[in-house]
Amino acid sequence: MKTAEERLPKDHFIRVHRSYIVSVGKIDTLQDGGIMINGKFIPVADAYRKALNTRMNVF
């Protein structure tokens, strides 16, 4: 995953879990403990939550 994360453009993608890298533009909603993309729940790990909130301008 680390190699894939390094190859993807950082302005379009963000890692939200050790098993998930998502396109920022595809995020529909932020929810408690995760995000929704096309009706699917993707968990957000505590280790990545702060970076996601900063990226999405959520405080």
C-alpha positions as CSV (number, residue, x, y, z in Angstrom):
1,M,0.0,0.0,0.0
2,K,2.8,2.4,0.8
3,T,4.2,2.1,-2.7
4,A,0.8,2.8,-4.2
5,E,0.2,5.7,-1.9
6,E,3.6,7.2,-2.9
7,R,2.7,6.9,-6.7
8,L,-0.7,8.5,-6.5
9,P,-1.0,12.3,-6.7
10,K,-1.4,13.7,-3.2
11,D,-3.8,16.4,-4.3
12,H,-6.3,13.8,-5.4
13,F,-5.9,10.9,-3.0
14,I,-5.7,10.4,0.7
15,R,-5.0,7.3,2.9
16,V,-7.8,6.8,5.4
17,H,-7.0,3.3,6.7
18,R,-4.1,0.8,6.5
19,S,-6.2,-0.9,3.8
20,Y,-7.8,2.1,2.0
21,I,-6.6,4.9,-0.1
22,V,-9.5,7.0,-1.5
23,S,-10.0,9.7,-4.1
24,V,-10.9,12.9,-2.2
25,G,-13.3,13.9,-5.0
26,K,-15.3,10.7,-4.6
27,I,-16.1,11.3,-0.9
28,D,-19.8,11.8,-0.5
29,T,-20.1,12.3,3.3
30,L,-18.0,12.2,6.4
31,Q,-19.6,10.0,9.2
32,D,-18.7,9.0,12.7
33,G,-15.8,6.5,12.2
34,G,-15.7,6.7,8.4
35,I,-16.7,8.1,5.1
36,M,-19.3,7.2,2.5
37,I,-18.4,6.7,-1.2
38,N,-21.1,5.7,-3.7
39,G,-23.2,4.3,-0.8
40,K,-20.4,2.2,0.7
41,F,-19.0,2.8,4.1
42,I,-15.2,3.1,4.3
43,P,-13.7,3.1,7.9
44,V,-11.3,5.8,8.8
45,A,-8.6,4.8,11.2
46,D,-7.7,7.1,14.2
47,A,-4.2,7.4,12.8
48,Y,-5.5,9.0,9.6
49,R,-8.5,11.0,11.0
50,K,-6.7,14.2,11.7
51,A,-5.2,14.4,8.2
52,L,-8.6,13.7,6.6
53,N,-10.3,16.3,8.7
54,T,-7.6,18.9,7.9
55,R,-7.9,18.0,4.2
56,M,-11.7,18.3,4.2
57,N,-11.6,21.5,6.3
58,V,-13.5,19.8,9.2
59,F,-12.5,20.9,12.7
